[in-house]
Amino acid sequence: MNRILIKGQAFPYADQRSLPQRPYPSHHRQKNSDELMNTAAPEARTKYEAEFDLAYHVRLYERHIRFYCRLRKLFVFSSVLAGTVAIGNVVSGLPWLVSLLSVVVAVAGLADLVFDLSNQTVAYEYQRRKCVELQVEQSALTLEELDSQMRKILIDAPPEIEALRMPSYNDVLRTLGHVARVQLLTRVERVLDKIA
């Protein structure tokens, strides 16, 4: 990054404006009537902000990859475990347990097929790789070039799990030394923060 912050140093543009409460692009946020009536030009985006956005997307895709890999492992584990227990119980004579475990095997297999977890992981890995390649080149690019490249990459982005956004945002804040700006997580975000 062009600006290296010393731990505990103030955020570069903290006095000018604050970071959004949620990491949503500004065009996703509804504007209130005062903002609509304001004809002043918006503040210029800095290269530091663009680099922050790129680091955020890399982290977001890493969390998606980890989440889908762990979810797939859970489905495979439950299928294998239920299948082996079902076979063992056939011999012991508990038909009700065998039927219950066969339902578990079927549901876990169907969930893996329906959610297509392997392909989800591949899609997020591809997006992450493109963002990391852009991170390598970011110091040589101007702000306009960096934003243009980011738009090209993000146009093909797979859908994101909303509850993974804030944990990813907080990760990047911590990485860059802006611990004071870390946001509180909702209950669902805390659960997914532990999983992914």
Secondary structure, DSSP 8 states (H G I E B T S, - for coil): ------TT---TTTTT----SS---GGGS---HHHHH--S------HHHHHHHHHHHHHHHHHHHHHHHHHHHHHHHHHHHHHHHHHHHHHHT-HHHHHHHHHHHHHHHHHHHHHTHHHHHHHHHHHHHHHHHHHHHGGGS-HHHHHHHHHHHHTT-----GGGHHHHHHHHHHHTT-GGG-----HHHHHHHHH-
